[in-house]
Amino acid sequence: MHPTITSQQVLSGTIFDVDRASWVLASGDQIERFVVRHPGAVTIVPVLDDGSVVLVRNARIAVGARLWELPAGKLEPDEPPVETARRELSEETGYTCAQLIPLGTFYTSPGFCDEVMHCFLAEGLRAGVAHPEPGEDLIVETVTPEELWSMVDDGTLIDGKTMAALLLWQRRLARLPRPGARV
């Protein structure tokens, strides 16, 4: 059974809001936390026909660094996640895709935030011109799977949502029959 939570908004922002939430534990103790309320987001694993993966190098002010990431973005009100994925892929990389395959969904940081991340595999990519939103500073690059996993192994790629989406992608690949394999 979930506790009864009361909350009051203390900050309204352009990307997220912050609530002061409280509830009473079974022991009778009252707990209070600040909770980031986020509309949800998507991340996309764009795989080219040769198996290379499209990444962006994204300037992230919160950590003061340019991070290697998969394309991603925030859900707009009443926008289905698959449409957000299609829009963000085009905006951030210029690529469009023939199909988007759901890979899974997870909470990004449930200790303080309710953001839900929807992951998609993009296949049948066609190159185009990126049109990032104002304030986005992105460099689009492609890497081979070998380079990608080396980047994870050596700590070059340290973005959590990207690593989680790559894990979901690899789990999907492991479940698919191999070409020429007997089924």
N, C-alpha and C positions, 0 to 999 in steps of 0.2 A: 504494500500500500504506500502510495506517495504521500509525503507530508503536505499539509495545507500551507501554501506559500503566499505571503502577502508581499507586494512590491510597490515601490513608488519610483517613478522616473526622476532622476537627478540631473541627467544630461541628455540633450537631444542633438545628435550630430548628423553630418551628411552621409556618413557610411554606416554608423551604428549609434545606438543609444546606450545609456547606462542606467540601470535600476539599482536601488537599494532594496534587497530582498531579505526577508526574515521568515523563519519557521521554527516550530517547537519540536525538539527531538522526543522520542519515546521516554527518555529520562526526565523530561520536563525542562531541559536546558533550551534557552532560546538562542538561535544562531542567526547572525546577520552577515551578509556578504554583499559586495558590489558585483553586479552581473552585467556583462556586455551582451546586449541584445542585437543580433545581427540577422539580416534578412536571408542569409544563406548564400552559397556560392557554388561555382563549378570549377573543375580543372579538367583539362583535356590532354590526352596522350596522342599527339598527332604523329602517325607513322607513315612515312613515305613508302612508295612501292619497293624501294631497295632495302627497306628495313630500318633506315635512319629515322631518328626522332627529332622533331622540331622543338627547340627550346628557346626561351627568351632570357636575356640577361637584364634583370629588372632592378632599377635603382630604388632601393628601399630605405626611406628616411628613418624608420624606426630603429634600424640596426646600422645605419650609416654605411651601407655597402651595396654593391651591385651583386645580386644573387642570381645563380642559374636556377631557372624555374620552368615548369610547364606553363603554357598559357592558362589563364584563370581569370575569373571575375565574379562580381556580385550579381545576384538575381535582382531584376527589376520587379516592381510590384506586379503581381498577376502574370509574370512571365514563367512559363514552364522551364525547368532546368535544361532540357534538350535544346530549347531555343536560345537560352543564355549561352550554352556551349557553342552553338553555331555562330552567334554574334561575336562572342569573345575571341574565338579562333580567328575569324576574319579581321576584327579590329586590331588584335595584337600581332598577328603574323602575316596577314594578307591571304592566307590559305582558306579555301573553301573545301568541303569534303562531300563525298558521295554518301557516306553513312556515319552515324554516331551510334556507338554501342555502349550501353550502360555497363560500367565496371563495378560499381558499388557506391556506398554512401557512408560517411563517418562524421563524427563530431571532431572539430579541429582542436579545441582546448576546453573540454567540458568542466574543468575546474573553475573557470571564471567566465565562460562564453557559451552561448547557445548556437553558435554558427554550425550549420550542417553543410558539408562539402559533398557534392555530387560529382562523381568521376565518370568520364567518357573516353572511349577509344575512338579516334577519328581516322577513318580509312578512305582511300580513293581521293587523296589530296590533289588539289589544283592550285598552283601558285597564283598570287595576285599581289595587290599593293596593300600594305598594312595602313590602317587609319586609327592609331591609338587615340584614346580620349585625352583631352587637355590635362596636362600634369603628369602623364605617363612618359617615362623615359626608358624605352625598350630597345634592345639589340636582338635581332632574330638570327639564330644560328642552328645548324643541323649537326648532329653527332651520330656516329655509329653506335650500335648497342654496346660494343666493347668499350668505346670511349665513355659512354654513359655510365656503365657500371664501374669503370675506373674512377670516374668523378665522384661517385657515391663512396667507393672504398677509400679514396685518399682525402675525403673531406672537402673537395672542391664544390660539390653539390650538397648543400645542407638545409634546403628548404623542406620542411616537414610534409606539407601537402603534396609536394612533388614526389618525395620518397614513398609516401603512402599510395599514391596513384600508380607509381611504377610497380609497387608490390602487387596491387590488384591486377594490373596488366599482365605481369609475369605469371600470376596464378591462373589467369584465363588462358594464357598460352600453354601452360602445363597441362590443362584439361583438354585441349584440342587434339584431335588425332593428327599425327604427323603425316605429311604427304607420302603416299606409297605404303603406309602402315596398314596392316590387316586389322579391320575393325570387327 
